[in-house]
Amino acid sequence: MSVDLFMKLKEIESLSKMRASFVLQNQEHKARLSKLNDKRREAQEQTVKLRQDIGAATSRLAAVEARIRTASEQKQRLFDLGSDEKKIASFTTDLDNLEEQGLECLAEMELLERELSAANEFLRGLEKTITEISLEVDGDIAKVTSELQHLDLRHALLLDELPTEFRALLMKTSAKNLAHGPFTRVDAGSCFFCRYKISRTDESEIDMQKNLKTCPQCSRIFLPYGS
């Protein structure tokens, strides 16, 4: 076999590694934006909850105010009817408790309103950040995608230039998604990756005669030295 064919195999290996690196870059860019979107979703959920809590506190305050009005009217009627002081004092105590509950509702609503204001401010800042990062990430992804297109085109051209035997074996081996790629070398009489022992005859055929061979154990394609 020609050394040139193995050089093309080596270039294909290099292109495959570059492609994997570019794909990883795109994934990292998208993950960066995804984290910000997760934060936005959490902030939006927080504002919804705060609004619900404010609504619940408002309802409780309205109920307390209604009870205060009723108790006040009943106290006034007792007073007008000249009822005993014990009953009037009981309504006075109830009114004091209700007014305390009303103040607690107002304090809770004030706290929730402040939290909602802070959450909305955070959300506005986050939206601005997401807009800026999205433009940056979109540009990075577009750049990487363009590089991937060039790599894929070169990869396809190299595959077309390979003999059928080379191309079929490469595609079969690549489909296994082996760690560190589909290629190996003879290293100290063994496969560099899995350390399977290679006979001297096979080693000579690989390195000297440039024969196309695969490792019997890990299935990687042997590249002869010099290619």
N, C-alpha and C positions, 0 to 999 in steps of 0.2 A: 504494500500500500504506500501511497505517497505521503510524505511528511506534511504536505500542504493540507491534506484532508484532516489530519489530526490537529493541525493548526486551526482549521475552521471549527473543529469540535471544541477546541480550547476557547476560541472566541465566543462560541455559543454558550459555553459554561460561564464565561465572564459576563456576557449579556444577561444571562439568567440571574446571576447574582446582583447585577446592577438593577435589574427589574424588581427583584425582591426588595432591594433597598428603597427604590422609589415608591413601591406599593406601601412599604412600612411608613415612609414619610407622609404619604397621603392619609394613611390611617391615623397617624399622630396628629396631623392638622385637623382632621374631622373630630378626633377625640377631644382636642382642645376646645373646639366650639361646642361639642356635645356637653362638656362639663359646665360651660357657661349657661347653656340652655337648661340644664338640670337645676342650676342655681336660680334661674329665672322662674322656672316652674315652682320651685319651693317657695320663692318670694311671693309669687302670685297666690299660691295656696294659703300662705300666711295672711295675706291681706283679706282673702275671702273669709278666713276663720275670724279675724279681728272684726270684720264687719258684722258677721253673725253674732259674735259676742257682744258687740255694741247694741245690736238689735235686741238681744235677749235682756241686756241690762236696761235698755229703754222700756221694754215691756214690763220688767219688774218694777221699775220706778213708777210707771203709769198705774200699776196695780196698787202700789203702796200709797200713791197720792189719792186714788179712789177710796181706799180704806180710811185714809186720814179725813177726807171730806165726810164720809159716813159717820166716823167716830165723832167728829166735831159737831155734826148736826145732832147726833144722839145726846152728846154732852150738853149742848145748848138747850135741847128740849127738857132734859132732866132739871137743868138749872131753872128754866122758865116755870116748870111744874113744882118747883120747890122740893125736889127730891132730896133724900138724905145725902150728906157729904161723902159718905163711904162709897156710894155708887158713882158720884161725880169724880171722886179721887181715883176710882178704878179706870174710868175713861181717860182721865188725865195721864195716868201711867201708860195706858195703851197708846195714847197719842205721842207721848215722849218716845216710846219704843219704835213706833212707826216713823216718826221724824228721824230717828237715828238710822233706821233702815234706809230711808230716803237719802240721807247724807252719804251712807255707804255706797248706794247705787250711783250717786253723782260722782263720788271719788273714783269708783271703778270705771265709770264712763270716761272720766277725764284721763285716767291712765291709759285706757284702751285707745282713746283718740290720739294721744301722744305716740303710742306704739304704732298706730296705723299711719300717722304722719311720717314717722321715721321709716316704716316699711315701704311706703310709697316713694320716699326720697331715695332709698336704696334701690328700689326697682327702676326708677328713672335713670339713676347713674349706671345701673347694670345694663339697661337697654342701650344706652349710649356706648358703653364698652362693647357690647355684643355687635352693634352696628359697625364699629371700627374694626374689631377683630374679624368679623365676617368678610369685610372687604380685603383685609390682609390674607386671610385663609383662602378665600376664593382665588386671589391672585397666585398664591403658592400652589394650590391644587391645579390651577390651569397650567402653570409652568411645569409641574411634575407630570401632568397628563400629557403635555406636549412631548416631554422627554420619553415617556413610555411609548408614545406612538412611533417615535423615531427608533427606539430600541426594538419594538415589535416588527417594524418594517425590515430592519437590518437582520433580525433573527429569522424572519421568513425567507429573506433572500439567501441567507447562508444555508438554511435547510434545503432549499431548492437546488443548491449547488452540490449537495452531498449525494453520493451514490445511494441507490435505494436501500442497500444493506445497512449502510451507516445510519441513514435517516430513520429506518424502521427500528433499529436497535436503540438509538438515542431516544426516540419517542416512547418506546416501551419502558426503558429504564427511568426516564424522567417522570413517567406517570406514577412511579412508586413513591415519589416525593421523599427521596432518601435525604437524611441529614447531611449537610455539607455538599450536596450536589451529586450528580450521577457519575462523576469521574474519580479515578484513583490512579496510583502509580505503584510499581513494584519497589518496595523499600526493604533493603536487607533481606531479600528473598521472600518477602511476604507482602500481602495487600496492605497498603499504607493505613487504611481505615480499620478493617476488621482483623488484620494480622493473620489472615489465612495464608498458609504456606504455599508458595508458588514453585513449581519445579523449574530446574535450570533450563529445560527445553522450552517451557512456556515463557520464561523470562527472556530468553534469547529471541523467540519469535515475536515478543512484544517490543523489546527495545531495539533489536538489531534488524529484524525483518519487517517491522512495522505492521504486524498482523493485528487484526481487530479481535480482541478477546475481552471477556468479562470475568470478574471474580466469581468462582463457583459458590462462594458463601454469601457475599453481600450484593452481588449482581452489578456492581459498578463497572464502568468501562475503563479498561486500562489505557492510559495515555503513555506512549513511549517517551523516554527522556529525549530532550532535543526538540520536542513539539510544544 
